[in-house]
Amino acid sequence: MSDNQSWNSSGSDEDLETESGQPVVELGGVLSKWTNYIHGWQDRWVVLKNNTLSYYKSQDEREYGCRGSLCLSKAIITPHEFDECRLDISVNDSVWYLRAQDPEHRHQWIDSIELHRTRGGRAHLTSGGESRADDHQTREAEPRPS
């Protein structure tokens, strides 16, 4: 079980629900975000929820509000050609450059983002970890074996 990434449903009243009344899956975890040439890559707490990708300076600073967010409806997700941990997300003129801790976590993020994008946030995980829109299971993301 990874300390910096988890699947969960928060259960708050603000959560969207599917037509069957089940809460949508939320993914939260640490990704590195490219800031600029002076500060480079900075770890950020990133949350995928309700068809929106938001980031915070850290998990502890979520209470202060997000530092940025992207609506995924028209997002283009591009795995980097050479860096197996990187993904780029663009919406109109805005591009986020993100890096996961390893290729497996990048794959989880890309799959989850694509599901939220195409299904408007109604993405769920089966007990086998496969994403489906009609089956509700939650789990914590597991790290790749060493």
Secondary structure, 3 states (H helix, E strand, C coil): CCCCEEEECCCCCCCCECCCCCECCEEEEEEEEEEECCCEEEEEEEEEECCEEEEECCHHHHHHCCCEEEECCCCEEEECCCCCCEEEEEECCEEEEEECCCHHHHHHHHHHHHHHHHHCCCCEECCCCCEECCCCECCCCCCCCC
